[in-house]
Amino acid sequence: MSNKRKEYFPSERDMVNVHEVITNAKVAFAVEKCIGGFNIVKYNLDDRQQALKNTITYKRIDTTKKDTPKNRVVYSTQNEAEEEIFNLYRQTADYYGLAKVS
């Protein structure tokens, strides 16, 4: 039995969504290593596409509660977190009407 990590390869639409969201919505997502796995971080960007540190938020288990390490979604593998990031870019592009490739 192989322990090889399943890799995720983004589609053309995924790549276009990332570009459009970063460029037009000025939002970005990243994977951050944490105890027990990986978190997803969202942050706003300035006009030079630099992260605005005071806008960093984590994907939460319960969005009605404040952000604490125990209230953050933890992905067990980096691959799972990366797949979710592309899903978040897709959702954000759809929300802002930025998706150009089907």
C-alpha positions in Angstrom: 0.0 0.0 0.0 1.4 3.4 -1.0 1.6 6.4 1.3 2.1 8.7 -1.7 0.4 12.0 -1.2 -2.5 12.6 -3.6 -1.7 15.9 -5.4 -4.2 18.5 -6.6 -3.6 20.1 -10.0 -5.7 23.2 -10.6 -7.7 23.5 -13.7 -7.5 26.4 -16.2 -10.6 27.9 -14.6 -9.0 27.6 -11.1 -6.0 29.6 -12.3 -8.1 32.2 -14.0 -10.2 32.6 -10.8 -7.1 33.1 -8.7 -5.8 35.8 -11.0 -9.2 37.6 -11.3 -9.9 37.5 -7.5 -6.4 38.8 -6.6 -6.5 41.5 -9.3 -10.1 42.7 -9.1 -11.5 41.7 -5.8 -8.1 42.3 -4.0 -8.6 39.1 -1.9 -6.1 36.2 -1.4 -6.1 32.9 0.4 -3.2 31.0 1.8 -2.4 27.7 3.6 -0.8 28.1 7.0 0.8 25.2 8.9 -0.7 24.7 12.4 -0.7 22.2 15.2 -2.6 19.2 13.9 -2.6 20.2 10.2 -3.2 23.3 8.1 -5.4 26.4 8.3 -6.7 28.6 5.5 -6.0 32.3 5.8 -7.9 35.0 3.9 -6.6 38.5 3.6 -7.2 41.7 1.6 -4.7 43.2 -0.7 -3.6 46.7 -1.5 -3.3 48.1 -5.0 0.2 46.6 -5.3 -1.2 43.2 -4.3 0.5 43.3 -1.0 -1.2 41.7 2.0 -2.9 44.0 4.4 -1.9 42.4 7.7 -4.8 43.9 9.7 -7.3 42.1 7.4 -6.1 38.5 8.1 -8.9 36.1 9.0 -9.0 32.3 9.4 -11.6 29.9 8.1 -13.8 29.3 11.2 -15.8 26.3 12.3 -18.5 28.6 13.7 -18.6 32.1 12.1 -20.8 33.4 14.9 -18.0 33.0 17.4 -14.8 34.9 17.6 -11.6 33.7 16.0 -9.6 31.4 18.3 -7.3 28.5 17.4 -9.9 26.1 18.6 -12.6 27.7 16.3 -10.5 27.4 13.1 -11.0 24.7 10.5 -8.0 22.4 10.5 -7.3 20.4 7.4 -5.3 17.2 8.0 -3.3 17.4 4.8 -1.9 20.3 2.8 -3.6 18.8 -0.3 -7.0 19.1 1.3 -6.3 22.7 2.3 -5.1 23.6 -1.2 -8.2 22.1 -2.8 -10.3 24.2 -0.5 -8.4 27.3 -1.4 -9.2 26.8 -5.0 -12.8 26.2 -4.0 -12.8 29.5 -2.1 -11.3 31.3 -5.1 -14.1 29.8 -7.3 -16.8 30.9 -4.9 -15.3 34.4 -4.6 -15.0 34.7 -8.4 -18.6 33.6 -8.8 -19.8 36.0 -6.1 -18.1 39.0 -7.8 -19.0 37.8 -11.3 -15.3 37.4 -12.3 -15.2 33.9 -13.6 -14.4 34.0 -17.3 -13.6 30.4 -18.2 -16.2 27.6 -17.7 
